[in-house]
Amino acid sequence: MRGSESVAVAPDGTLVMCDKYGWVWEAAFEGGGALPFLATAPVAHLGPGRPLGFHHDAAGNLYVCMAGAGLVRLEKGTRAVSVAASTVSRSDPASPGSPILYANDVDVAPDGTVYFTDSAPFGPGRGRGGWWDTMEAYTLSLLAGAPAGRLLAHTPATGRTTVVVDGLWFANGVAVAPGGAWAAVVETSAARVWRVELGGPGRGNRTILIDRLPGFPDGIARAPGGGFWVSIVVPAQPGINALLSSRLARWLYGWSPPWARPSVKQWGCVVRIDEGGRVLQTLIDPDGSRVSSTSAATPAPDGGLLLGSLMGDYVSWLRAEDVRSAGLVGGGA
């Protein structure tokens, strides 16, 4: 499974993965953690763009953040693909008609509202291998020197898309809290997670849920029993703070050849926090030899975790007993 950033569990228990070429695959979760594909061919193609986060609504329709295309909807049953939102609605007071160039992660609230992040004002470019490369767009977001990420809300019944909050350093994972009053929103480049209010007169207000994380957070998902699983995709890189604060550092980095830039250490790391931001558990493979570059963690049907990998050619399954004992085990499709 090449480059599926996450794994989604449909209402009927089917596992869904989206590879970096835009193909949608379905698998079953069997005893022992095996993830056999339900068919030898993918069930749909999502069109141009890079699939990142995806999530089902209550009816089983799949909403996919397609960097370069916007928010895409795959209809259950017919497998029809449509673009739910490629721009913010012109009636939005904050940013009317602005394009959605880097849709990144999505969650669906109990009332059916689809909340999703738009990470940067740069879309991905098509890579030499035929897929859309989001890393260059991420680098551009750092070199731009301005926080431009935002959380958006899409109402399927009306088709309206609005800005909930903006000014984030690369808005990434989003998870709506039980009840739908607020959402946890990852700010990757600042290594923190915000609590963003979703309704009432305080809509868009934000407070820090957790910061000073040990690396760069990517995906976030509700954890069974309360709280959230936060995926730390790579360890902290000391130079990132300099890029955020210094124009000279951004200039030097931008003009340096790729071979002269610092290498990024690989590891596997997911952190569970409660709804107040307190760390409850950390699962880590410090050298990435078994599980690395964990971009999202989805609760599995057996009580374990399914780990996506944006940069890898696999997804991994973490058994429930390993979650309890803080061990990591690789495997999967």
URCOR-V338492 format. One line per field, one symbol per residue. ss: DSSP state (H for helix, E for strand, L for the rest). phi: phi as a letter, one per 30 degrees, with the letter a starting at -180 (. if undefined). A space follows every 10 residues. Layout:
# URCOR-V338492
ss->???
phi->???
This chain:
# URCOR-V338492
ss->LLLLLLLEEL LLLLEEEELL LLEEEEELLL HHHLLLELLL LLLEELLLLE EEEEEELLLL LEEEEEELLE EEEELLLLLL EEEEELELLL LLLLLLLLEL LLEEEEEELL LLLEEEEELL LLLLEELLLL LEELHHHHHH HHHHLLLLEE EEEEELLLLE EEEEEEEELL EEEEEELLLL LEEEEEEHHH LEEEEEELLL LLLLLEEEEE LLLLEEEEEE EELLLLLEEE EEEEELLLHH HHHHHLHHHH HHHHHLLHHH LLLLLLLEEE EEELLLLLEE EEEEELLLLL LLLLLEEEEL LLLLEEEELL LLLLLEEELH HHHHHLLLLL LLL
phi->.diddbbccd edjdcbbbdd cjdccbbccc eiidbdddbd bdcabdjdkc dcdaaddddj dccbdcejbj ccccddjdid cbddacbddd ddddadiddc cbdbbbbcde djdccbcbda dbcdcddddj cccddddddd ddddibdbda ccbccedcid bbccabicdi dbdbbddeji dabdbdcedc habcccdcbi dcejdbbdda bhddacdbdb bdceijibcc ccdbdecedd edddcbdddd ddddcddedc dddcdcacab bcbddcjddc abcbcdcidc bbhdcabced ecjdbccdbd cccacbccde ddddciccbd ljd
